[in-house]
Amino acid sequence: MNILSAENLEKTVNDEPLFTALTFGIEKGEKVGIVGRNGTGKSTLLKILAGILLPDEGNVSVKNDLLVSYLSQNIEYTEGSTVRDYFHQARSPLLDVVKAYEKALEDGDERTYTALYEKMEKDNLWDLEREYFAMIDEFDTGCKADDRIDTLSGGQQKKIAIARTLSLRAGLVLLDEPTNHLDIRTIEKLEEMLKAPELSAIIVTHDRHILNTVCSTIFELDRSSFYRHPGNFSSYLERRAERIAFQQKEQDRLKTILRRELEWLKRGPQARTGKDRGRKDRIAAMQDMQENVQDVKQKEFASISRRLGKKILELEHVSKGFSGRMLFKDFSFSFTKGMKIGLVGDNGSGKSTLLDVISGYTEPDEGTVDIGINTHFGYYDQKSRNLKMDKTVLEYISDIGEKIDLGKGEIVSAGKFLEMFGFPQKMHPCLISTLSGGERRRLYLISRLVMNPNFLLFDEPTNDLDLATMENLEEYLSSFQGCSIICSHDRTFLDITTDMLFILENGKITLYPGHYSDWKEERDEAEREEKEKEKEKVPSPSQNVQTKAKEKKKGLTFKEGKEKEALEKEIESLEKEKSEIEESFTTLPADDYVSLQKNTRRYEEIEKRLEEATERWLELEEKA
C-alpha cells in the first residue's frame, strides 16, 4: 500500500539545483535510507516531505490517515523549555487535539469540550505524554520532566528528540542523522525499534550498519540526479558500481566521437557551412554529457609523516570527575608507535573528557599526562571548538598556512588545497557560519590534518560527514603511521580504523585487545549467559516441596506486614473516592467545567496510584 508519493520535485538553493524531476513512492512498512555527498539536498528533501519546506516545483501526497513524525538533525526548542515542554512543542495532529481540549476546558466551551473529550477517549490521548516519558526511560536518559533542555548533554538531547519522534504514534518517521551524539547501546535499541514491521521510515544517515540491517531501499542523490536502489546498502554499492562502470563506458564512447568531431571543427571554414549548424550543436551537447557522467572523486586526505620520538605519551594514575561523579580513576597507560585505539562507552561515561585530558585541554584531578617532545596532536573534537564561525573558508585555512605542503614535493596554495577537498572557489568567500553541518565538519577535519600531526585524537569524526568523506578518512587512518584514539558510535568505522579498544564503564577504563565486533560478540554472549542465570533463579513449577515450605515459612518481615496492612486501607479508601467521583460525573451541572476538570484530574491521579498500590500489594501477598 502506497502511503506517500512525491512527483516531479525540484529545489534550488543559492542558485544551485539540488534535485530536479524527483519522483518516488513509499510503501507501508518500507525502510528507506537516503545517501549522497554533503550539499546534495538530503536534509532539504526530508524537510519537504515533512511539510516544513515547499518545493519549487512538484508536490507531495500523503495517505489521509497517515501520521508523519520528523526528527531534525539538530534539536530545536524554545529557550527555557523543559523536557515536558519540548514534547508539547512537536508538530502533531494528536497534540493539536490535546491542546484544543485543554483550551476548551479553560474557555468553558461546552460543545467543543464534549467533541474533543470523545476524541481523547477514542484515541486514548490521555496516555500520549506517558508514552513519551516511558521511551525516555527506555533510552536511559536520566532526565526528569522539569529538567531544562539547555542543561542536558548533546546525547541526552538527541535521545529525548528521538523519544518524542517515536512516541507520537506515526506510521511514517523521517529521521535526519538520528545516530549523531548517541552511544552504541542506544543506537542498537533504536535499530530494533525501527525494524517494527508496521513502521515506515525514511532515514538520512551515514551509519552503514543501519543502512545494511534496517533499510530495504536506498535513495541516492548525486549532482541533481536521483537513483532508487532496491535492497540494503551492500546491494546499493554493487548496483552503484555497475552504474558508474556503464557511465564510464559511455564517457569513453563520447570521447572517441568528440575527438573525431573536434577534428572536423578544426578544418577550414569551408567545412563549417550553415547547413552543419545542427552538427555543431550536437557536439556542444556531447561535451555537456561528457562532463555530467564523470564520477567526481574527492582527493584523498594526506599529511606529511612527522617522526615520533621514543616517548610518545604516558598516562600515570590519571583520574577525573565532574559534579561529584568519578568518570575514570587511577588509569595508567604507555603508548607505542602505530597504536590504533577505539574509545567506547555510554553517553556521559567520560570519553570526550578523556580526550580533553590527553590533549591538555583539561587538567586531570589526579595523576600526570607526560607528552613526548616530538608528539604533535591533531585533535578533531566533537564540538569543532577551534572553528572560527566569523571567518571565511579561505581565511580560516590561510591562517594555518598560505602554502600547504602535501609531501613528496607537492606544495599548493590555500585556495588550491580547498578545491582539492571539495571546496570550489565560489565557496572561498563564504562565512563558515553559512556552511552546512557536513561542510563545516569536513573543513574542520582537513584543518586538523594539514597541521601534520603524528598522534590523532578523533571525537565522533563521522558526525555529519557524507559516506564518500568517511571512506576517504578510513583510508587515511588505515595507512596512518602514528598513533590514534578514535571515539565513534559508528561500528563499521571502528572495525576498519582500530585494532584495540578502551572500554569506559562504571568509572573504569579497561583495554580490550581486539576489534569492536569481537568485543560486542563477547559482551552479548556474557549478557545472554547472565540472563540464563537469572532465569535459573526463578522458582519453577517443579520446585521441591521442602524448598517451597521454607519460603512460605519465611513470609513477610514485620515492616512488610505493616506496609501490606497500610496498602489495604489505602486501596479501600481510593476505591471509595473513585466511586464518588464517578457518581459526580453524572450529578454535576453540565456547565460546571471547573469542577469537571478538577474531578477528572483527581480521577486520573487515583487510577495511577491504585495501579501502583495494587501492584505492590500483590508482590507482598505473593511473598506472604
VEXMARVEX-536836 format. One record per residue (C-alpha): x negated, y negated, z; residue in one letter. Coordinates in pm, whole numbers, plus 50000, padded with zeros to 5 digits. Layout:
residues N
XYZa...
END
This chain:
residues 624
500005000050000m498584966449894n498554941650184i496524912850037l495874901049682s493524874149556a493994861849198e491514841148996n489954823749297l487474796049225e485504774449466k482824748049407t480724732749686v478274703949628n478854706549252d477714743049260e480294770149172p480304796749446l482604820549259f484934819548959t487884841148845a487594862449159l490424888349169t490904918049403f493384935949631g493124951649976i494924983750070e496284992350414k493545008550622g490774997850382e487504985450532k485634961350304v482074948950353g481004916750176i477334912950086v475304887349894g472494862349934r472854832550166n474824804949997g476804827249759t480104819349936g480754849150166k481914828250464s483804804550234t485704833950083l486734846350430l488004811550523k490084810450204i491584844650282l492324832750637a494094801650506g491554777850664i490234765650327l492084761449998l490574774649674p490004750449385d491924774649163e493864806849216g495924819349508n496024844749792v499134865649860s499674883850190v502294910350270k505234894250451n504944911950787d501124913050791l499364896251082l495864883550995v493204875451256s489954857051178y486584857051357l484334827851259s480564831451251q480164805051523n482594804151815i484724772451815e486554759252121y487824727052273t485454710452519e486104721752877g488094752552768s488284782852994t488334819152885v492134818552919r492444785652727d490354799852445y492834828152391f495764804152356h493834782652107q493884810851849a495794807951522r498504834451563s502264835951495p502624856951812l501044829652024l503224804151845d506274822851978v504834823152332v504114785752319k507574777952179a509194799352451y507314780852726e508244747052572k511934756852551a511834765852921l510224732653003e512674712452788d515774731252909g516734740752551d519164769652624e519804781152267r516114781352170t515164797252502y517644825852455t516494833352098a512824832552192l513394853652505y514834880952283e511804878052054k509434880352353m511254911452473e511424928052131k507704924052057d506604927452421n504704894652403l504554893352784w501544916752761d499654897552493l497304879352732e496844910652944r495664929952636e493104902452567y491654904852918f491674942952902a489464941152592m487184915852760i486704941453039d486114968652777e483194948052641f481684943852992d481514905952969t481634899953345g483804869253274c486824856653466k489884838853323a488904805053467d485244805853356d484374777453120r483324788652773i480414764252762d478844780653070t478704815152906l475774830552717s475884834752340g476504872052383g479394866352625q480964840652395q480744864652099k482334893052297k485214870552405i485734858752046a485894894751922i488264904252206a490594876152101r490444886151735t491204922751801l493874917452071s496244897051853l497754928951702r496624920251349a496914945151066g494024927950886l490964913451059v488484890450885l485104891851058l482194868550977d478904882951109e480554899951409p477344916451535t475314884351584n474304879951952h475734913752056l473814941552227d473714975652063i476154992252306r478804965952228t478214969951853i478795007451891e482095000752073k483104976151801l482335002051533e484705027151694e487475001051717m487074991751351l487385028151245k491055028851359a492985042551054p495825017051076e493464987051084l492344969250766s489194948250777a487074925350560i483614921450715i480774898250621v477754914850781t474084922850729h474354953150961d473684982350729r474845007750987h478334992250996i478354988750617l477495025750590n479665041150864t482715018050872v483175003450523c484865022350240s484384994649982t481614969149921i482214935049761f479104917949621e478874880749546l475964873249315d475364839949137r479074830949094s479934866748991s481944892549183f481404930349185y483524956749356r481774989049456h483885018249588p482155037249869g479835027850154n476595008050149f474445037150028s476755041949729s476645004449666y472845004649649l472915032449388e475565015049175r473804981349203r470524996849088a472355011648787e473924977748708r470574959648727i468944986148509a471684981548249f471304943548267q467554947348221q468084968047907k470464941547779e467904914847859q465194933747670d467524936847369r468284899547381l464564891647396k463984911547077t466844894146893i465844859847024l462254864146913r463434871246560r465974842646564e463494817546705l461094826546428e463894817746184w464354784146358l460654776246321k460834778845943r461134747645734g464244725645719p465344743745403q466124774445619a468404754745851r471254742945633t474594731345766g476234764845699k473894780345961d475154757946244r477044787846390g473844808446390r472044781746594k474944780646840d474714818446880r471004815346955i471734789947230a474424812847374a471994842147379m469434820947563q472054813547832d472974850347854m469334859847894q468974836048186e472134848448357n471284885448355v467964880748531q467874895448880d466124867349068v463824882149330k462614861249619q458844861149663k457604885049929e456624869750263f452894866450307a450404851750552s446644852650592i445424880150823s443874863851130r441444885951324r442474898551668l439954898751949g439104927552182k441534914152440k444934907752281i447504904152562l447614918052914e450614915953147l449864923153513e452674928353768h454944903353590v458344895953747s461104871553651k464584864153778g467324838253745f470034826953987s469054852854244g469134881953995r465924900353910m465624906053533l462394926153543f459894933253819k456254943853852d455744950253478f452204957053357s451094964753002f447994960952786s448444956252409f446194971552147t445894963051776k448714973951547g451374979651815m454904975151680k457314975051973i461114972151967g462864955052256l466324968252351v468744962752636g472244949852709d473134912952683n471734894752985g469144921453063s466254896953009g464984904252655k464724867852545s463284858352884t460514884352846l459574869852506l459574834752657d457254846552936v454864863752693i454724833252463s454084809352754g457384791052702y458444801953054t456284809253359e456754842753539p457844842153905d455054866453989e452114882153808g449894869853526t450034867953146v446484869653008d446374859652639i443284867752433g441284838452296i441924849651935n445604857951984t447914834551792h451674839251839f454304834851573g457444831051789y460714833351598y463094825951883d466834831851866q467774795051904k465264781251650s464104756651916r461324741951701n463604735051403l463954697151364k467524690351250m466854653551170d464084661550920k464454670750556t463484705450435v460304692250269l459304670450566e459564699950803y457224722150601i454904693250513s454394686550885d452884721450906i450684715550605g450684696150277e448824725750125k449684761650216i447004788650193d448674821650099l445384840750093g443504856949802k442634822249676g446264811549628e446864776349761i450154758649689v451814725749780s454504724550048a457134718849778g455954748349568k455884770049880f459544761749949l460514770649591e458804804349627m461064813049920f464424802849785g464484765049843f464644747949498p463614711549453q467194698949481k467224711449844m463954694849948h465524660950040p468424677450228c468544673450606l468094706350788i471334699250975s473254702650644t471924737550563l473944769250617s473104791450914g471294816250690g469294789350514e468174774250846r467034807950975r465134815450654r463414781550669l462514787251034y461204821850950l458784810350680i457644781650905s456584807351168r454804829850920l452964801750739v451024794851061m449204828051001n449924844751338p448414877951444n450994885151717f454684882451621l457494877351873l460864880651699f464124874551887d467104886751680e465434879551344p468314894351142t470974869751268n472384850550968d469824864250721l471064879850398d470144915650312l467574905750049a465664884250301t465904911850563m464464937650326e461684913150239n460964907850609l460924945550669e458234949750403e456174921950562y456434936450913l455704971950800s452394960650647s451534935050920f448124942751069q448594925151403g450904932451697c454654926351706s457504927451957i460914927251791i464164922351979c467044931851749s470554946551761h470094959551405d469414996551449r468225002351092t465854972551116f464364985851443l463775020351296d461935005750996i459784979751172t458894995251511t457475028151638d457895024252016m460335006752248l460514985552560f463784995152735i465214968752973l467644984653219e468554977353580n465714952553632g463024975953497k461044978153172i460115013053055t458155023752747l459625049052503y457015063152259p459225067151952g461785051951717h465125037551823y467185065351659s465215091651856d465785073052183w469505068652109k469885105752037e468225114352370e470305088152555r473575100852405d472675136652491e471885126652852a475235108352877e477065138952742r475385161153000e476285136353276e479945137053167k479905175053171e478545174553526k481305150453630e483905173853479k482475202853677e483015182953997k486775180053927v488635208854104p490015234353858s493365252553894p491475284553971s489535269154262q489365294054550n491975291754831v489405287155104q487985255454943t491505241754899k492275248355262a489145229755370k490075199955154e493605199855288k492335201755642k490035172355575k493035150055489g493075112255540l490915091855770t492615071556042f492095039555836k493525055755520e496525068255714g497295033055833k496825020055476e499325045755346k501905035555605e501444998755517a501815006255146l505075025055205e506514994955388k505254970755122e506684991654836i510054993455010e510064955555060s509034948654700l511704972154562e514334953854767k513154919554646e513054932254287k516704943454310s517704909454448e516024891154162i517674914253907e521004905554066e520204868254043s519754870553667f523484877753637t524704853153903t522604821853839l524194794653622p523054797053260a521764761253265d519634765953580d516404770153382y514134761053672v515454789353892s515464813453600l511844805553520q510804808153885k512584841653931n511164855153604t507604847753712r508154862954056r509714893653895y506584898653681e504354894453988e506384920654179i506204945653893e502434941853871k501944945754249r504354975354261l502294992953993e499054987254188e500524996854526a502225028054390t499035039554217e497055035854540r499785053254744w499695082854501l495925085554544e496295086754923l499235110754903e497205134454686e494325133154931k496685138755223a
END
